[in-house]
Amino acid sequence: MRIPEPVQVSSYSGSKGEETPRAFRSTSTGRLLVAQVLERWYQEGMQREFKEYFRVLASDGETYTLYRDSSLDLWFLEKIRS
């Protein structure tokens, strides 16, 4: 299992205030643009933490899973899929 890596995310906040990632930067990937959001889902934990997941196609042609942990107000890169 891969340990989630903290990432910096540039996002778009729509009319409902929902954030959608537009670009991200990490030590392992550098800066990448989000070409397409492929999937979005939510997970609620036992300690009332809330995670919002995004499977995205990035500008390098790879698929990444990013999530925002609302209790920490931080974004993470969970996995990379070729």
N, C-alpha and C positions, 0 to 999 in steps of 0.2 A: 504494500500500500504506500502510495506516495504522500509525503507530508505536504499539506497546503503551503504555498509560497505567497507571502504578501505581495500585492501588486498595486500600482498606482493606476487608477481608472479615470478617464475622461468620459463623462456621461452626458446624456441628454435627458432633461426632465420634461416630460410631456404635460399636457393640460391637467392630468390627474395627479401630478407630482411624482409619478413613477419614474425611477431612473433606469435608463437603458445604456449599456456601455457602448461607446463609439470608438475608443482606443484604449490600450493598456500598455504598461511598461513593467518589466520585471528584470531581475538580474539574469535569468536564464533565457529570456526571449528578446530583450531590448524593447523598443517601441514598435507596436503593431497596431494597425487600424482594424476595426471590426468591419468586415465586408458584409456580413449577414448574421442576424440572430436566428439560429436554427431552432432553438427550443428554450422555454422559460418555465421554471417551476419553483415551488416554495416548500420549505421544510420548517416545522416548528419543533423545538426541542423541549426537554422536560423542565428546564430552568427558565422558560419563557423566552429563550433566545429564538430568533427568527432569521432564517437564511433564505436569500433569494438567489437562485441559480440561473445561469445563462450558458447554454452551449452555443458557441459562436464559431463562425468561419472567419479566420483572420487573413490579413493581406499577404501572409506567407503561404497560404493554401492549406494550412493546418487547422484542425478543429480543437478548440480549447474549452474547458469548463471553468467558468469564473463564478464566484459567489460573493455576495455582500452579507457580512454578519452584522445584523442590526444592533446587537448588544455591544459590539465593539466599534461599530461604525467604520469598519475596515473591509477592504476587498481582498480576495485570495484567488490564486490560480490553483485549481485542484488537480486537473490532469490534462494531458495533451494526447490527442489521438490523431495519428496520420491517416 
